[in-house]
Amino acid sequence: MNDPRIHHSEQGFTPRYVGEAASAIAATVAKLPAGAAAKFRALEDAAFAAEAAAGAAKARRDEKARPVATLRQAVATGTTPHPANLAYLAELEPELEHAEEVFRRFQAERVATGVAFSVIQRALEALPPNARLVEVTPPAPKKGDTVTSVRETISSLKRDANSLETSAPTTEEQMDTLRGAIAERAKAGRPRMDRSGRLRTEAAANAQAAALSVMCWTFPEIVFERMVAEGALREGGALTAAEKATHLATLRAQLFDAEVLEEALIVRDGGTRRSDADPFAILGIRVEASAKRRAA
C-alpha cells in the first residue's frame, strides 16, 4: 500500500493530509486580528516569492554552468586547447561567477524568509483552542533606535531572564525541598502488616535503597541534619519563587515589547529577522488566556 506522505508527488490529486493542514492553518489565521492576518499573508507571499526567485536564479546558474563544464573538460583533456575554446571559456567564467553569486544571495533570502514563515506557522498551529489573540500597537521608534541597538537590548533582557531562572532557590525553599524528598522516600520505608502478620516495606532496588527508605521514615530529622552537614544545600538565592515569577513576568513583557519594536524597525529600515525572533512579536499579537480560563 502506498503511503501518500511518501508518494504524493506521483499522484494526480492533493493528498488529504495536505488539505487538512491547510484548512487548520486557515482556520487559525481567520481568528487573527486583521493586521496580523494581513502580515501573515504577506510573509507567506514573501516566502513563496523567495522560493521562486531562488529557483529561477538556480536555473540561470545551471544554464551558465553547463557550457562552462563542457569547455573545461575539453581544455583539460586536450593536448593543445583550441584558442577559440579558451577565449569562450574566459568569457563565460565571469558570467558563471556572477550567476553563482546571484543564486547564493537569492538562496540566503529564501532560507531566511522560509524559516521565519515556518516558525510563525508552527507557532499558530500550536496555539490552544481557547487562546485569545490581542493586537498590539508597535511603539514609535525613538531617535537613535536601530535594529542593532534593539537587538542588544533583547540580548541583555534574555541574559537577565536566564540568570533569574537559573538562580538558586532561597535557603528556606531548599530546606523545604529536601524535607519533601525525605518524606517522599519515607513512604517506601514505612512498614505495613500483610495478611500473614508479617511486616513488610515496599520493594527496593537494593539493600542500600531499602535502608535509606527506612531511615527516612524512622529518623527524618537526623537524615535531614546529616545531609545539611554534608553540604546538600547550596548558597541560597535572594528571591523566593514567587518574587522570581513576578520579576520574570516583567522581563518577559519587556522582551516582547523590544521584539515588537525590532520588527517595526525591520519593516521600516529593512534587514533579516533573527531565527529565534518571537513569531507573535513579528505578527504584532499578544497571546492571552481566554476569559473563562482566567476566571477559573
Summary of the structure (lengths in Angstrom):
residues: 296
radius of gyration: 31.5
end to end distance: 48.3
largest distance: 105.9
contacts: 756
relative contact order: 0.12
helix: 71%
strand: 4%
